[in-house]
Amino acid sequence: METIFKIFLVLHVIAGSTGLIAGTINMNRKKGDRYHKLAGDFFFYGMLTAGTAALVLSVMHPKLFLFITGVFTIYMVGTGRRYLSLRQLGAGQKAKTIDWVLAISMLMFGIAFIGFGIYNLIKSNTFGIVFIAFGYISISMVRQDVKNYRGKTETKHTWLTLHLQRMTGAYIAAMTAFLVVNLPKDSIPHYLSFIPWLLPTMVITPLIFKWTRKYGGKKKSSVVQSASH
């Protein structure tokens, strides 16, 4: 059993490192060119492998941070990749079964995260803040997905903005895992233990808003009004 654990651990480290390097390259490259797509493939498969390995490791040797990052990584890269194939959601295209499976699964995890977070806060464990934050993010993303899958997209390029948001979210998950694993345990007080978990989110999220404004295009209502004049 320990041999299997070590194999998945090595796989997790190699795949995660590959994804983190590829993601860093793409964060600083022009979006959509050939090298962006190539690095994107390395990022996708690296993160998908790392996330799957994390779930296996978290079951064999229970660790909540591995479980959380595994869930988020798989969902982020999964939906981020799928949105490339869902470019016509606002024009009658239907989401596939895999899209709904990902959404429903994440909704269940989101509810569980919030419940567990509240439980931890009641027990005076400030780490519950982390679970509540990720639970809220989970449910917010699922709500957004369901709205899009029902054809109620808000912008002309919803598929592109969601692709960028989800892939960047997966990068945040990878960076979070890197910080949590490598930061010395005694480097920060216990009551501030949630900071490494939320720091990448706080630092990188502004980039998501920037790219959303840049690549999202006008809202549909604006496009319709412009066309009518």
Secondary structure, DSSP 8 states (H G I E B T S, - for coil): -HHHHHHHHHHHHHHHHHHHHHHHHHHTS-TTSHHHHHHHHHHHHHHHHHHHHHHHHHHHS--HHHHHHHHHHHHHHHHHHHGGG-TTGGGT----HHHHHHHHHHHHHHHHHHHHHHHHHHTT-TTHHHHHHHHHHHHHHHHHHHHHHTT---BTTHHHHHHHHHHHHHHHHHHHHHHHHHS-TTSS-GGGTTHHHHHHHHHHHHHHHHHHHHHS--BHHHHHHHHH-
